[in-house]
């Protein structure tokens, strides 16, 4: 899983401990808070998912 949020105020690090506890057996990486659509492509490219 690649979690992300679109909140303009709080950061995703506040939620990650709860999120990780709820999906212990899943591979989780690359979390990010997105504040604008211009950040999405660079973020996904940086994950090197071979899409």
mmCIF entry with sequence, helices, sheets and N, C-alpha, C, O atoms, coordinates in Angstrom:
data_MODEL
# 
_entry.id   MODEL 
# 
_entity.id                         1 
_entity.type                       polymer 
_entity.pdbx_number_of_molecules   1 
# 
_entity_poly.entity_id                      1 
_entity_poly.type                           'polypeptide(L)' 
_entity_poly.nstd_linkage                   no 
_entity_poly.nstd_monomer                   no 
_entity_poly.pdbx_seq_one_letter_code       
;(UNK)(UNK)(UNK)(UNK)(UNK)(UNK)(UNK)(UNK)(UNK)(UNK)(UNK)(UNK)(UNK)(UNK)(UNK)(UNK)
(UNK)(UNK)(UNK)(UNK)(UNK)(UNK)(UNK)(UNK)(UNK)(UNK)(UNK)(UNK)(UNK)(UNK)(UNK)(UNK)
(UNK)(UNK)(UNK)(UNK)(UNK)(UNK)(UNK)(UNK)(UNK)(UNK)(UNK)(UNK)(UNK)(UNK)(UNK)(UNK)
(UNK)(UNK)(UNK)
;
_entity_poly.pdbx_seq_one_letter_code_can   XXXXXXXXXXXXXXXXXXXXXXXXXXXXXXXXXXXXXXXXXXXXXXXXXXX 
_entity_poly.pdbx_strand_id                 A 
# 
loop_
_entity_poly_seq.entity_id 
_entity_poly_seq.num 
_entity_poly_seq.mon_id 
_entity_poly_seq.hetero 
1 1  UNK n 
1 2  UNK n 
1 3  UNK n 
1 4  UNK n 
1 5  UNK n 
1 6  UNK n 
1 7  UNK n 
1 8  UNK n 
1 9  UNK n 
1 10 UNK n 
1 11 UNK n 
1 12 UNK n 
1 13 UNK n 
1 14 UNK n 
1 15 UNK n 
1 16 UNK n 
1 17 UNK n 
1 18 UNK n 
1 19 UNK n 
1 20 UNK n 
1 21 UNK n 
1 22 UNK n 
1 23 UNK n 
1 24 UNK n 
1 25 UNK n 
1 26 UNK n 
1 27 UNK n 
1 28 UNK n 
1 29 UNK n 
1 30 UNK n 
1 31 UNK n 
1 32 UNK n 
1 33 UNK n 
1 34 UNK n 
1 35 UNK n 
1 36 UNK n 
1 37 UNK n 
1 38 UNK n 
1 39 UNK n 
1 40 UNK n 
1 41 UNK n 
1 42 UNK n 
1 43 UNK n 
1 44 UNK n 
1 45 UNK n 
1 46 UNK n 
1 47 UNK n 
1 48 UNK n 
1 49 UNK n 
1 50 UNK n 
1 51 UNK n 
# 
_struct_asym.id          A 
_struct_asym.entity_id   1 
# 
loop_
_struct_conf.conf_type_id 
_struct_conf.id 
_struct_conf.pdbx_PDB_helix_id 
_struct_conf.beg_label_comp_id 
_struct_conf.beg_label_asym_id 
_struct_conf.beg_label_seq_id 
_struct_conf.pdbx_beg_PDB_ins_code 
_struct_conf.end_label_comp_id 
_struct_conf.end_label_asym_id 
_struct_conf.end_label_seq_id 
_struct_conf.pdbx_end_PDB_ins_code 
_struct_conf.beg_auth_comp_id 
_struct_conf.beg_auth_asym_id 
_struct_conf.beg_auth_seq_id 
_struct_conf.end_auth_comp_id 
_struct_conf.end_auth_asym_id 
_struct_conf.end_auth_seq_id 
_struct_conf.pdbx_PDB_helix_class 
_struct_conf.details 
_struct_conf.pdbx_PDB_helix_length 
HELX_P HELX_P1 AA1 UNK A 13 ? UNK A 22 ? UNK A 13 UNK A 22 1 ? 10 
HELX_P HELX_P2 AA2 UNK A 38 ? UNK A 46 ? UNK A 38 UNK A 46 1 ? 9  
# 
_struct_conf_type.id          HELX_P 
_struct_conf_type.criteria    ? 
_struct_conf_type.reference   ? 
# 
_struct_sheet.id               AA1 
_struct_sheet.type             ? 
_struct_sheet.number_strands   2 
_struct_sheet.details          ? 
# 
_struct_sheet_order.sheet_id     AA1 
_struct_sheet_order.range_id_1   1 
_struct_sheet_order.range_id_2   2 
_struct_sheet_order.offset       ? 
_struct_sheet_order.sense        parallel 
# 
loop_
_struct_sheet_range.sheet_id 
_struct_sheet_range.id 
_struct_sheet_range.beg_label_comp_id 
_struct_sheet_range.beg_label_asym_id 
_struct_sheet_range.beg_label_seq_id 
_struct_sheet_range.pdbx_beg_PDB_ins_code 
_struct_sheet_range.end_label_comp_id 
_struct_sheet_range.end_label_asym_id 
_struct_sheet_range.end_label_seq_id 
_struct_sheet_range.pdbx_end_PDB_ins_code 
_struct_sheet_range.beg_auth_comp_id 
_struct_sheet_range.beg_auth_asym_id 
_struct_sheet_range.beg_auth_seq_id 
_struct_sheet_range.end_auth_comp_id 
_struct_sheet_range.end_auth_asym_id 
_struct_sheet_range.end_auth_seq_id 
AA1 1 UNK A 4  ? UNK A 5  ? UNK A 4  UNK A 5  
AA1 2 UNK A 32 ? UNK A 33 ? UNK A 32 UNK A 33 
# 
loop_
_atom_site.group_PDB 
_atom_site.id 
_atom_site.type_symbol 
_atom_site.label_atom_id 
_atom_site.label_alt_id 
_atom_site.label_comp_id 
_atom_site.label_asym_id 
_atom_site.label_entity_id 
_atom_site.label_seq_id 
_atom_site.pdbx_PDB_ins_code 
_atom_site.Cartn_x 
_atom_site.Cartn_y 
_atom_site.Cartn_z 
_atom_site.occupancy 
_atom_site.B_iso_or_equiv 
_atom_site.pdbx_formal_charge 
_atom_site.auth_seq_id 
_atom_site.auth_comp_id 
_atom_site.auth_asym_id 
_atom_site.auth_atom_id 
_atom_site.pdbx_PDB_model_num 
ATOM 1   N N  . UNK A 1 1  ? 0.829  -1.165 0.000   1.00 0.00 ? 1  UNK A N  1 
ATOM 2   C CA . UNK A 1 1  ? 0.000  0.000  0.000   1.00 0.00 ? 1  UNK A CA 1 
ATOM 3   C C  . UNK A 1 1  ? 0.878  1.233  0.000   1.00 0.00 ? 1  UNK A C  1 
ATOM 4   O O  . UNK A 1 1  ? 1.971  1.248  0.567   1.00 0.00 ? 1  UNK A O  1 
ATOM 5   N N  . UNK A 1 2  ? 0.378  2.254  -0.643  1.00 0.00 ? 2  UNK A N  1 
ATOM 6   C CA . UNK A 1 2  ? 1.067  3.535  -0.692  1.00 0.00 ? 2  UNK A CA 1 
ATOM 7   C C  . UNK A 1 2  ? 0.089  4.593  -0.191  1.00 0.00 ? 2  UNK A C  1 
ATOM 8   O O  . UNK A 1 2  ? -0.686 5.144  -0.973  1.00 0.00 ? 2  UNK A O  1 
ATOM 9   N N  . UNK A 1 3  ? 0.121  4.876  1.096   1.00 0.00 ? 3  UNK A N  1 
ATOM 10  C CA . UNK A 1 3  ? -0.841 5.814  1.655   1.00 0.00 ? 3  UNK A CA 1 
ATOM 11  C C  . UNK A 1 3  ? -0.514 7.262  1.317   1.00 0.00 ? 3  UNK A C  1 
ATOM 12  O O  . UNK A 1 3  ? 0.649  7.658  1.240   1.00 0.00 ? 3  UNK A O  1 
ATOM 13  N N  . UNK A 1 4  ? -1.581 8.044  1.118   1.00 0.00 ? 4  UNK A N  1 
ATOM 14  C CA . UNK A 1 4  ? -1.410 9.472  0.928   1.00 0.00 ? 4  UNK A CA 1 
ATOM 15  C C  . UNK A 1 4  ? -2.635 10.184 1.469   1.00 0.00 ? 4  UNK A C  1 
ATOM 16  O O  . UNK A 1 4  ? -3.693 9.583  1.653   1.00 0.00 ? 4  UNK A O  1 
ATOM 17  N N  . UNK A 1 5  ? -2.475 11.456 1.717   1.00 0.00 ? 5  UNK A N  1 
ATOM 18  C CA . UNK A 1 5  ? -3.601 12.277 2.147   1.00 0.00 ? 5  UNK A CA 1 
ATOM 19  C C  . UNK A 1 5  ? -3.552 13.588 1.387   1.00 0.00 ? 5  UNK A C  1 
ATOM 20  O O  . UNK A 1 5  ? -2.520 13.953 0.824   1.00 0.00 ? 5  UNK A O  1 
ATOM 21  N N  . UNK A 1 6  ? -4.666 14.288 1.373   1.00 0.00 ? 6  UNK A N  1 
ATOM 22  C CA . UNK A 1 6  ? -4.743 15.562 0.670   1.00 0.00 ? 6  UNK A CA 1 
ATOM 23  C C  . UNK A 1 6  ? -5.062 16.704 1.616   1.00 0.00 ? 6  UNK A C  1 
ATOM 24  O O  . UNK A 1 6  ? -5.545 17.751 1.186   1.00 0.00 ? 6  UNK A O  1 
ATOM 25  N N  . UNK A 1 7  ? -4.802 16.516 2.869   1.00 0.00 ? 7  UNK A N  1 
ATOM 26  C CA . UNK A 1 7  ? -5.074 17.540 3.874   1.00 0.00 ? 7  UNK A CA 1 
ATOM 27  C C  . UNK A 1 7  ? -4.166 18.742 3.679   1.00 0.00 ? 7  UNK A C  1 
ATOM 28  O O  . UNK A 1 7  ? -2.978 18.594 3.393   1.00 0.00 ? 7  UNK A O  1 
ATOM 29  N N  . UNK A 1 8  ? -4.718 19.906 3.831   1.00 0.00 ? 8  UNK A N  1 
ATOM 30  C CA . UNK A 1 8  ? -3.913 21.105 3.754   1.00 0.00 ? 8  UNK A CA 1 
ATOM 31  C C  . UNK A 1 8  ? -3.377 21.521 5.105   1.00 0.00 ? 8  UNK A C  1 
ATOM 32  O O  . UNK A 1 8  ? -2.542 22.422 5.188   1.00 0.00 ? 8  UNK A O  1 
ATOM 33  N N  . UNK A 1 9  ? -3.843 20.880 6.168   1.00 0.00 ? 9  UNK A N  1 
ATOM 34  C CA . UNK A 1 9  ? -3.445 21.320 7.500   1.00 0.00 ? 9  UNK A CA 1 
ATOM 35  C C  . UNK A 1 9  ? -2.562 20.349 8.247   1.00 0.00 ? 9  UNK A C  1 
ATOM 36  O O  . UNK A 1 9  ? -1.446 20.700 8.629   1.00 0.00 ? 9  UNK A O  1 
ATOM 37  N N  . UNK A 1 10 ? -3.030 19.149 8.462   1.00 0.00 ? 10 UNK A N  1 
ATOM 38  C CA . UNK A 1 10 ? -2.255 18.185 9.242   1.00 0.00 ? 10 UNK A CA 1 
ATOM 39  C C  . UNK A 1 10 ? -1.378 17.341 8.322   1.00 0.00 ? 10 UNK A C  1 
ATOM 40  O O  . UNK A 1 10 ? -1.606 17.265 7.115   1.00 0.00 ? 10 UNK A O  1 
ATOM 41  N N  . UNK A 1 11 ? -0.377 16.714 8.918   1.00 0.00 ? 11 UNK A N  1 
ATOM 42  C CA . UNK A 1 11 ? 0.563  15.912 8.143   1.00 0.00 ? 11 UNK A CA 1 
ATOM 43  C C  . UNK A 1 11 ? 0.225  14.431 8.275   1.00 0.00 ? 11 UNK A C  1 
ATOM 44  O O  . UNK A 1 11 ? -0.420 14.027 9.243   1.00 0.00 ? 11 UNK A O  1 
ATOM 45  N N  . UNK A 1 12 ? 0.646  13.636 7.330   1.00 0.00 ? 12 UNK A N  1 
ATOM 46  C CA . UNK A 1 12 ? 0.326  12.204 7.314   1.00 0.00 ? 12 UNK A CA 1 
ATOM 47  C C  . UNK A 1 12 ? 1.044  11.452 8.442   1.00 0.00 ? 12 UNK A C  1 
ATOM 48  O O  . UNK A 1 12 ? 0.578  10.394 8.865   1.00 0.00 ? 12 UNK A O  1 
ATOM 49  N N  . UNK A 1 13 ? 2.167  11.980 8.932   1.00 0.00 ? 13 UNK A N  1 
ATOM 50  C CA . UNK A 1 13 ? 2.894  11.291 10.000  1.00 0.00 ? 13 UNK A CA 1 
ATOM 51  C C  . UNK A 1 13 ? 2.059  11.150 11.267  1.00 0.00 ? 13 UNK A C  1 
ATOM 52  O O  . UNK A 1 13 ? 2.293  10.243 12.065  1.00 0.00 ? 13 UNK A O  1 
ATOM 53  N N  . UNK A 1 14 ? 1.090  12.038 11.457  1.00 0.00 ? 14 UNK A N  1 
ATOM 54  C CA . UNK A 1 14 ? 0.213  11.941 12.620  1.00 0.00 ? 14 UNK A CA 1 
ATOM 55  C C  . UNK A 1 14 ? -0.692 10.708 12.545  1.00 0.00 ? 14 UNK A C  1 
ATOM 56  O O  . UNK A 1 14 ? -1.076 10.156 13.576  1.00 0.00 ? 14 UNK A O  1 
ATOM 57  N N  . UNK A 1 15 ? -1.027 10.285 11.347  1.00 0.00 ? 15 UNK A N  1 
ATOM 58  C CA . UNK A 1 15 ? -1.948 9.174  11.129  1.00 0.00 ? 15 UNK A CA 1 
ATOM 59  C C  . UNK A 1 15 ? -1.247 7.843  10.932  1.00 0.00 ? 15 UNK A C  1 
ATOM 60  O O  . UNK A 1 15 ? -1.845 6.795  11.176  1.00 0.00 ? 15 UNK A O  1 
ATOM 61  N N  . UNK A 1 16 ? 0.011  7.856  10.496  1.00 0.00 ? 16 UNK A N  1 
ATOM 62  C CA . UNK A 1 16 ? 0.701  6.626  10.116  1.00 0.00 ? 16 UNK A CA 1 
ATOM 63  C C  . UNK A 1 16 ? 0.761  5.563  11.208  1.00 0.00 ? 16 UNK A C  1 
ATOM 64  O O  . UNK A 1 16 ? 0.580  4.391  10.878  1.00 0.00 ? 16 UNK A O  1 
ATOM 65  N N  . UNK A 1 17 ? 1.001  5.873  12.481  1.00 0.00 ? 17 UNK A N  1 
ATOM 66  C CA . UNK A 1 17 ? 1.015  4.798  13.483  1.00 0.00 ? 17 UNK A CA 1 
ATOM 67  C C  . UNK A 1 17 ? -0.308 4.025  13.541  1.00 0.00 ? 17 UNK A C  1 
ATOM 68  O O  . UNK A 1 17 ? -0.303 2.797  13.632  1.00 0.00 ? 17 UNK A O  1 
ATOM 69  N N  . UNK A 1 18 ? -1.416 4.723  13.490  1.00 0.00 ? 18 UNK A N  1 
ATOM 70  C CA . UNK A 1 18 ? -2.726 4.061  13.501  1.00 0.00 ? 18 UNK A CA 1 
ATOM 71  C C  . UNK A 1 18 ? -2.922 3.259  12.225  1.00 0.00 ? 18 UNK A C  1 
ATOM 72  O O  . UNK A 1 18 ? -3.414 2.132  12.267  1.00 0.00 ? 18 UNK A O  1 
ATOM 73  N N  . UNK A 1 19 ? -2.541 3.831  11.099  1.00 0.00 ? 19 UNK A N  1 
ATOM 74  C CA . UNK A 1 19 ? -2.672 3.151  9.816   1.00 0.00 ? 19 UNK A CA 1 
ATOM 75  C C  . UNK A 1 19 ? -1.848 1.866  9.797   1.00 0.00 ? 19 UNK A C  1 
ATOM 76  O O  . UNK A 1 19 ? -2.344 0.819  9.381   1.00 0.00 ? 19 UNK A O  1 
ATOM 77  N N  . UNK A 1 20 ? -0.597 1.937  10.241  1.00 0.00 ? 20 UNK A N  1 
ATOM 78  C CA . UNK A 1 20 ? 0.276  0.764  10.245  1.00 0.00 ? 20 UNK A CA 1 
ATOM 79  C C  . UNK A 1 20 ? -0.228 -0.318 11.190  1.00 0.00 ? 20 UNK A C  1 
ATOM 80  O O  . UNK A 1 20 ? -0.098 -1.505 10.889  1.00 0.00 ? 20 UNK A O  1 
ATOM 81  N N  . UNK A 1 21 ? -0.797 0.066  12.319  1.00 0.00 ? 21 UNK A N  1 
ATOM 82  C CA . UNK A 1 21 ? -1.375 -0.911 13.242  1.00 0.00 ? 21 UNK A CA 1 
ATOM 83  C C  . UNK A 1 21 ? -2.542 -1.670 12.622  1.00 0.00 ? 21 UNK A C  1 
ATOM 84  O O  . UNK A 1 21 ? -2.774 -2.833 12.950  1.00 0.00 ? 21 UNK A O  1 
ATOM 85  N N  . UNK A 1 22 ? -3.276 -1.012 11.727  1.00 0.00 ? 22 UNK A N  1 
ATOM 86  C CA . UNK A 1 22 ? -4.460 -1.639 11.146  1.00 0.00 ? 22 UNK A CA 1 
ATOM 87  C C  . UNK A 1 22 ? -4.135 -2.527 9.941   1.00 0.00 ? 22 UNK A C  1 
ATOM 88  O O  . UNK A 1 22 ? -5.013 -3.239 9.452   1.00 0.00 ? 22 UNK A O  1 
ATOM 89  N N  . UNK A 1 23 ? -2.903 -2.497 9.461   1.00 0.00 ? 23 UNK A N  1 
ATOM 90  C CA . UNK A 1 23 ? -2.538 -3.335 8.302   1.00 0.00 ? 23 UNK A CA 1 
ATOM 91  C C  . UNK A 1 23 ? -1.148 -3.926 8.508   1.00 0.00 ? 23 UNK A C  1 
ATOM 92  O O  . UNK A 1 23 ? -0.251 -3.730 7.688   1.00 0.00 ? 23 UNK A O  1 
ATOM 93  N N  . UNK A 1 24 ? -0.984 -4.636 9.590   1.00 0.00 ? 24 UNK A N  1 
ATOM 94  C CA . UNK A 1 24 ? 0.329  -5.162 9.991   1.00 0.00 ? 24 UNK A CA 1 
ATOM 95  C C  . UNK A 1 24 ? 0.981  -6.092 8.972   1.00 0.00 ? 24 UNK A C  1 
ATOM 96  O O  . UNK A 1 24 ? 2.207  -6.113 8.865   1.00 0.00 ? 24 UNK A O  1 
ATOM 97  N N  . UNK A 1 25 ? 0.199  -6.854 8.229   1.00 0.00 ? 25 UNK A N  1 
ATOM 98  C CA . UNK A 1 25 ? 0.786  -7.828 7.307   1.00 0.00 ? 25 UNK A CA 1 
ATOM 99  C C  . UNK A 1 25 ? 0.972  -7.289 5.891   1.00 0.00 ? 25 UNK A C  1 
ATOM 100 O O  . UNK A 1 25 ? 1.363  -8.038 4.996   1.00 0.00 ? 25 UNK A O  1 
ATOM 101 N N  . UNK A 1 26 ? 0.703  -6.026 5.680   1.00 0.00 ? 26 UNK A N  1 
ATOM 102 C CA . UNK A 1 26 ? 0.803  -5.442 4.343   1.00 0.00 ? 26 UNK A CA 1 
ATOM 103 C C  . UNK A 1 26 ? 2.122  -4.687 4.187   1.00 0.00 ? 26 UNK A C  1 
ATOM 104 O O  . UNK A 1 26 ? 2.672  -4.163 5.156   1.00 0.00 ? 26 UNK A O  1 
ATOM 105 N N  . UNK A 1 27 ? 2.610  -4.641 2.965   1.00 0.00 ? 27 UNK A N  1 
ATOM 106 C CA . UNK A 1 27 ? 3.781  -3.821 2.656   1.00 0.00 ? 27 UNK A CA 1 
ATOM 107 C C  . UNK A 1 27 ? 3.296  -2.388 2.470   1.00 0.00 ? 27 UNK A C  1 
ATOM 108 O O  . UNK A 1 27 ? 2.446  -2.115 1.623   1.00 0.00 ? 27 UNK A O  1 
ATOM 109 N N  . UNK A 1 28 ? 3.841  -1.486 3.264   1.00 0.00 ? 28 UNK A N  1 
ATOM 110 C CA . UNK A 1 28 ? 3.426  -0.087 3.230   1.00 0.00 ? 28 UNK A CA 1 
ATOM 111 C C  . UNK A 1 28 ? 4.666  0.775  3.067   1.00 0.00 ? 28 UNK A C  1 
ATOM 112 O O  . UNK A 1 28 ? 5.622  0.654  3.833   1.00 0.00 ? 28 UNK A O  1 
ATOM 113 N N  . UNK A 1 29 ? 4.647  1.655  2.057   1.00 0.00 ? 29 UNK A N  1 
ATOM 114 C CA . UNK A 1 29 ? 5.779  2.547  1.861   1.00 0.00 ? 29 UNK A CA 1 
ATOM 115 C C  . UNK A 1 29 ? 5.362  3.764  1.048   1.00 0.00 ? 29 UNK A C  1 
ATOM 116 O O  . UNK A 1 29 ? 4.322  3.763  0.389   1.00 0.00 ? 29 UNK A O  1 
ATOM 117 N N  . UNK A 1 30 ? 6.178  4.785  1.105   1.00 0.00 ? 30 UNK A N  1 
ATOM 118 C CA . UNK A 1 30 ? 5.998  5.950  0.256   1.00 0.00 ? 30 UNK A CA 1 
ATOM 119 C C  . UNK A 1 30 ? 4.916  6.917  0.683   1.00 0.00 ? 30 UNK A C  1 
ATOM 120 O O  . UNK A 1 30 ? 4.379  7.640  -0.155  1.00 0.00 ? 30 UNK A O  1 
ATOM 121 N N  . UNK A 1 31 ? 4.578  6.952  1.967   1.00 0.00 ? 31 UNK A N  1 
ATOM 122 C CA . UNK A 1 31 ? 3.498  7.837  2.382   1.00 0.00 ? 31 UNK A CA 1 
ATOM 123 C C  . UNK A 1 31 ? 3.821  9.297  2.082   1.00 0.00 ? 31 UNK A C  1 
ATOM 124 O O  . UNK A 1 31 ? 4.975  9.722  2.131   1.00 0.00 ? 31 UNK A O  1 
ATOM 125 N N  . UNK A 1 32 ? 2.773  10.049 1.770   1.00 0.00 ? 32 UNK A N  1 
ATOM 126 C CA . UNK A 1 32 ? 2.992  11.449 1.397   1.00 0.00 ? 32 UNK A CA 1 
ATOM 127 C C  . UNK A 1 32 ? 1.720  12.255 1.602   1.00 0.00 ? 32 UNK A C  1 
ATOM 128 O O  . UNK A 1 32 ? 0.610  11.757 1.419   1.00 0.00 ? 32 UNK A O  1 
ATOM 129 N N  . UNK A 1 33 ? 1.906  13.498 1.982   1.00 0.00 ? 33 UNK A N  1 
ATOM 130 C CA . UNK A 1 33 ? 0.792  14.457 1.993   1.00 0.00 ? 33 UNK A CA 1 
ATOM 131 C C  . UNK A 1 33 ? 0.891  15.260 0.708   1.00 0.00 ? 33 UNK A C  1 
ATOM 132 O O  . UNK A 1 33 ? 1.927  15.862 0.428   1.00 0.00 ? 33 UNK A O  1 
ATOM 133 N N  . UNK A 1 34 ? -0.173 15.271 -0.066  1.00 0.00 ? 34 UNK A N  1 
ATOM 134 C CA . UNK A 1 34 ? -0.217 15.963 -1.346  1.00 0.00 ? 34 UNK A CA 1 
ATOM 135 C C  . UNK A 1 34 ? -1.006 17.254 -1.159  1.00 0.00 ? 34 UNK A C  1 
ATOM 136 O O  . UNK A 1 34 ? -2.156 17.227 -0.721  1.00 0.00 ? 34 UNK A O  1 
ATOM 137 N N  . UNK A 1 35 ? -0.390 18.372 -1.489  1.00 0.00 ? 35 UNK A N  1 
ATOM 138 C CA . UNK A 1 35 ? -1.091 19.642 -1.336  1.00 0.00 ? 35 UNK A CA 1 
ATOM 139 C C  . UNK A 1 35 ? -1.493 20.243 -2.679  1.00 0.00 ? 35 UNK A C  1 
ATOM 140 O O  . UNK A 1 35 ? -2.174 21.267 -2.720  1.00 0.00 ? 35 UNK A O  1 
ATOM 141 N N  . UNK A 1 36 ? -1.081 19.621 -3.763  1.00 0.00 ? 36 UNK A N  1 
ATOM 142 C CA . UNK A 1 36 ? -1.461 20.096 -5.090  1.00 0.00 ? 36 UNK A CA 1 
ATOM 143 C C  . UNK A 1 36 ? -1.234 19.024 -6.129  1.00 0.00 ? 36 UNK A C  1 
ATOM 144 O O  . UNK A 1 36 ? -0.362 18.171 -5.966  1.00 0.00 ? 36 UNK A O  1 
ATOM 145 N N  . UNK A 1 37 ? -2.008 19.059 -7.192  1.00 0.00 ? 37 UNK A N  1 
ATOM 146 C CA . UNK A 1 37 ? -1.908 18.008 -8.213  1.00 0.00 ? 37 UNK A CA 1 
ATOM 147 C C  . UNK A 1 37 ? -0.547 17.962 -8.879  1.00 0.00 ? 37 UNK A C  1 
ATOM 148 O O  . UNK A 1 37 ? -0.167 16.916 -9.405  1.00 0.00 ? 37 UNK A O  1 
ATOM 149 N N  . UNK A 1 38 ? 0.191  19.039 -8.876  1.00 0.00 ? 38 UNK A N  1 
ATOM 150 C CA . UNK A 1 38 ? 1.517  19.067 -9.476  1.00 0.00 ? 38 UNK A CA 1 
ATOM 151 C C  . UNK A 1 38 ? 2.522  18.178 -8.762  1.00 0.00 ? 38 UNK A C  1 
ATOM 152 O O  . UNK A 1 38 ? 3.552  17.837 -9.344  1.00 0.00 ? 38 UNK A O  1 
ATOM 153 N N  . UNK A 1 39 ? 2.261  17.797 -7.537  1.00 0.00 ? 39 UNK A N  1 
ATOM 154 C CA . UNK A 1 39 ? 3.180  16.951 -6.767  1.00 0.00 ? 39 UNK A CA 1 
ATOM 155 C C  . UNK A 1 39 ? 2.984  15.464 -7.042  1.00 0.00 ? 39 UNK A C  1 
ATOM 156 O O  . UNK A 1 39 ? 3.877  14.671 -6.741  1.00 0.00 ? 39 UNK A O  1 
ATOM 157 N N  . UNK A 1 40 ? 1.872  15.070 -7.592  1.00 0.00 ? 40 UNK A N  1 
ATOM 158 C CA . UNK A 1 40 ? 1.527  13.651 -7.712  1.00 0.00 ? 40 UNK A CA 1 
ATOM 159 C C  . UNK A 1 40 ? 2.474  12.913 -8.655  1.00 0.00 ? 40 UNK A C  1 
ATOM 160 O O  . UNK A 1 40 ? 2.991  11.855 -8.298  1.00 0.00 ? 40 UNK A O  1 
ATOM 161 N N  . UNK A 1 41 ? 2.708  13.446 -9.840  1.00 0.00 ? 41 UNK A N  1 
ATOM 162 C CA . UNK A 1 41 ? 3.546  12.746 -10.818 1.00 0.00 ? 41 UNK A CA 1 
ATOM 163 C C  . UNK A 1 41 ? 4.972  12.555 -10.315 1.00 0.00 ? 41 UNK A C  1 
ATOM 164 O O  . UNK A 1 41 ? 5.531  11.465 -10.437 1.00 0.00 ? 41 UNK A O  1 
ATOM 165 N N  . UNK A 1 42 ? 5.564  13.603 -9.754  1.00 0.00 ? 42 UNK A N  1 
ATOM 166 C CA . UNK A 1 42 ? 6.933  13.482 -9.228  1.00 0.00 ? 42 UNK A CA 1 
ATOM 167 C C  . UNK A 1 42 ? 6.999  12.463 -8.097  1.00 0.00 ? 42 UNK A C  1 
ATOM 168 O O  . UNK A 1 42 ? 7.947  11.681 -8.023  1.00 0.00 ? 42 UNK A O  1 
ATOM 169 N N  . UNK A 1 43 ? 6.004  12.464 -7.220  1.00 0.00 ? 43 UNK A N  1 
ATOM 170 C CA . UNK A 1 43 ? 5.962  11.514 -6.101  1.00 0.00 ? 43 UNK A CA 1 
ATOM 171 C C  . UNK A 1 43 ? 5.877  10.083 -6.619  1.00 0.00 ? 43 UNK A C  1 
ATOM 172 O O  . UNK A 1 43 ? 6.630  9.220  -6.170  1.00 0.00 ? 43 UNK A O  1 
ATOM 173 N N  . UNK A 1 44 ? 4.966  9.820  -7.562  1.00 0.00 ? 44 UNK A N  1 
ATOM 174 C CA . UNK A 1 44 ? 4.823  8.462  -8.102  1.00 0.00 ? 44 UNK A CA 1 
ATOM 175 C C  . UNK A 1 44 ? 6.071  8.026  -8.857  1.00 0.00 ? 44 UNK A C  1 
ATOM 176 O O  . UNK A 1 44 ? 6.483  6.870  -8.753  1.00 0.00 ? 44 UNK A O  1 
ATOM 177 N N  . UNK A 1 45 ? 6.681  8.938  -9.619  1.00 0.00 ? 45 UNK A N  1 
ATOM 178 C CA . UNK A 1 45 ? 7.927  8.612  -10.309 1.00 0.00 ? 45 UNK A CA 1 
ATOM 179 C C  . UNK A 1 45 ? 9.026  8.243  -9.321  1.00 0.00 ? 45 UNK A C  1 
ATOM 180 O O  . UNK A 1 45 ? 9.820  7.338  -9.577  1.00 0.00 ? 45 UNK A O  1 
ATOM 181 N N  . UNK A 1 46 ? 9.073  8.937  -8.206  1.00 0.00 ? 46 UNK A N  1 
ATOM 182 C CA . UNK A 1 46 ? 10.076 8.683  -7.189  1.00 0.00 ? 46 UNK A CA 1 
ATOM 183 C C  . UNK A 1 46 ? 9.909  7.336  -6.486  1.00 0.00 ? 46 UNK A C  1 
ATOM 184 O O  . UNK A 1 46 ? 10.858 6.816  -5.899  1.00 0.00 ? 46 UNK A O  1 
ATOM 185 N N  . UNK A 1 47 ? 8.705  6.777  -6.546  1.00 0.00 ? 47 UNK A N  1 
ATOM 186 C CA . UNK A 1 47 ? 8.454  5.468  -5.926  1.00 0.00 ? 47 UNK A CA 1 
ATOM 187 C C  . UNK A 1 47 ? 8.998  4.322  -6.779  1.00 0.00 ? 47 UNK A C  1 
ATOM 188 O O  . UNK A 1 47 ? 9.130  3.199  -6.292  1.00 0.00 ? 47 UNK A O  1 
ATOM 189 N N  . UNK A 1 48 ? 9.313  4.593  -8.041  1.00 0.00 ? 48 UNK A N  1 
ATOM 190 C CA . UNK A 1 48 ? 9.902  3.601  -8.940  1.00 0.00 ? 48 UNK A CA 1 
ATOM 191 C C  . UNK A 1 48 ? 9.064  2.322  -9.005  1.00 0.00 ? 48 UNK A C  1 
ATOM 192 O O  . UNK A 1 48 ? 9.569  1.222  -8.779  1.00 0.00 ? 48 UNK A O  1 
ATOM 193 N N  . UNK A 1 49 ? 7.779  2.485  -9.317  1.00 0.00 ? 49 UNK A N  1 
ATOM 194 C CA . UNK A 1 49 ? 6.846  1.358  -9.351  1.00 0.00 ? 49 UNK A CA 1 
ATOM 195 C C  . UNK A 1 49 ? 6.761  0.694  -10.726 1.00 0.00 ? 49 UNK A C  1 
ATOM 196 O O  . UNK A 1 49 ? 6.057  -0.304 -10.880 1.00 0.00 ? 49 UNK A O  1 
ATOM 197 N N  . UNK A 1 50 ? 7.458  1.223  -11.720 1.00 0.00 ? 50 UNK A N  1 
ATOM 198 C CA . UNK A 1 50 ? 7.414  0.684  -13.078 1.00 0.00 ? 50 UNK A CA 1 
ATOM 199 C C  . UNK A 1 50 ? 5.988  0.640  -13.614 1.00 0.00 ? 50 UNK A C  1 
ATOM 200 O O  . UNK A 1 50 ? 5.549  -0.384 -14.138 1.00 0.00 ? 50 UNK A O  1 
ATOM 201 N N  . UNK A 1 51 ? 5.281  1.731  -13.487 1.00 0.00 ? 51 UNK A N  1 
ATOM 202 C CA . UNK A 1 51 ? 3.891  1.799  -13.968 1.00 0.00 ? 51 UNK A CA 1 
ATOM 203 C C  . UNK A 1 51 ? 3.838  1.974  -15.458 1.00 0.00 ? 51 UNK A C  1 
ATOM 204 O O  . UNK A 1 51 ? 2.752  2.050  -16.032 1.00 0.00 ? 51 UNK A O  1 
# 
